[in-house]
Amino acid sequence: MNLPHSPAQAAEEAVQEPQPAATTRFSLADLVRASGVPERTIRFYIHKGIVPHPEGARRGAYYGARHLEALLTAARLVKAGMSLAAVARALEGGLEEGFRERKVVGQVETLTQVHLAPGIRLLIDPLAAALTPEQLRRLVRSALQLIASTKDSTPPTP
């Protein structure tokens, strides 16, 4: 087992881990199993614009992590008592921009946290950021370089 030599190296290696959620493809049946939402409801949500249309066409159509996230969010909000009209208003944007759910008190969200240096962390909302794994790696490398150059150019304080 190779241990990283520095926090910066550890952060970069952590980001280099594969991220299957960004590349996962679901058939409609897979989406039903993953979400627990009936097929008929999924099709209805798609028809109403609450969940985006699948990628591809007909038998080649597939769904991704963004579809699953939109579906789970919609199902959770409906279960919490929101009407479909309110759910549609709460989910802004579309497939290109990603779904942005309005934040409510007590809501739980999943973020990726990258430790860049002692006291410096980068928080990323993977779905809202819509970055590919390569773009995320470049972002972290750039941040690490900026931190290193800042530390090198700043005189130490007494």
N, C-alpha and C positions, 0 to 999 in steps of 0.2 A: 504494500500500500504506500503510495507516494503522498506525503503530506505537503501541502502548499508552503512555500517559503515566506510568504507575506500575506497580509489581509487582502491586498489588491489582487494577488494571484488567486487567492481562494475565491474572491468575488467573481473574477473572470471565469474561473473553472466552473463555478456554480451555474453561471449563465449559459455555459456551453452544454449543459445537460439537455437531452432532447425534450421537446415540449409536445407530447402527442396530442394534447387538446387542440392545438392550433391547426393540426393537419388531419384530425379525425374526420372521417366521412361516415354518415349514417344513411341507411336506407330508411324509408318510412317506418318499416317494422322495427328497425333498430332504435329509431327515435321514440317509438311507442314504448319499447322496453326500457330505454334509458330514462324516460321522463315519467312513465306511469300514466300518461295522458292518452285516452283512447284516440284511435286513428281518426274517427269522425270529428272529434273535437279539434284535433290538429288541423284537419282540412278546413274546418269552420274558421279557426283563428287565421289561417292563411288567407282565406277568402275575405275576411274582415280587415286584413292588413295588420293584424296584431303580431303575427309571425311572418317573416319574409318568405317569398316564394323559394322553392328549392333551386339549387344550381343545376344546370343541365336541363334535359327535357325528357319527358315520358319515362320509359324504363331506365334511362340513364340518369335520372334525377337523383340528387343526393343532398343531404343536409350536413351542416357543419356545427362546430361548437357555438357559433353565434345563434344559429337556429335553436339549438338546445337551450342556451341561456335565455333567449327571448321567450321560449315556451315555458320554461320553469318559472321565470319571473311572472309571466301572465297567469299561470296556474296558481302561483302563490298569492297573487293579488286578488284573484277571483275567490280563492278559498278564504281570504281575509275579509271578504264581503264587498269588494269593489265591483261595480257594474262593468260590463265590457266597454262601455263608452268611457268610463273613468280609466280603465286599464289602457285603452288606446291613447288617451291623453297623457297618461303617466309615462308611456313608452314613446320617447321622441326619436326622430331620425329614421333611418332605414338601413338596409343591408350595407350600403356603401359607408355610411357614417357610424354604424353600430348602434345598438340600442343604449340609450342613456336613461336610466330609471331615476326619477326624482328621489332624492334621499329623504328618508323619514326617520324620526327618532327611534332608536332601538333596532334599526335595520342592520343586519349582518352582511358584510361584503368581504370578498376574498381579494387580497392584494398580494403581489410579489414584492418581497423586500430584498434589496441587494445591499449588503454592507460594503461600503466603499473604503472607509477608513474609520479609525476610532471616532465616534460621535457623528459620523456622516453616513446616512442611509438614503437609498433611493427607493421610493414606493411607487409601484406601477400597478394600475388597474389593467390587467391584460386585455379584457374585452373592449374597454373604452379606448385604450391606447392603440389597438389594432396594429401592433407592430409584429413583423415576422421575427422568428428567432434570430436571424442574421441582423436585422435592424436593432434588436434589443442588445445583441453582443456589441455592435458598433457604438450604441449609446453608452453602454457601461465602459467600454475601452476609452471613449472620449472623456467621460467623466473622470475616470482614473487618471488619464493624462493631464487633465485640467487641475485636478487636486495636486498631482505631483509637481506641475510647473508652478502652481501657486505657492506651495510650500518651499520650493527652491528659490523663488524670487522674493519671498517675504522675510525681512530680517526678524530674527527671534525677539520676542518681547521680554523685558527683564522681569 
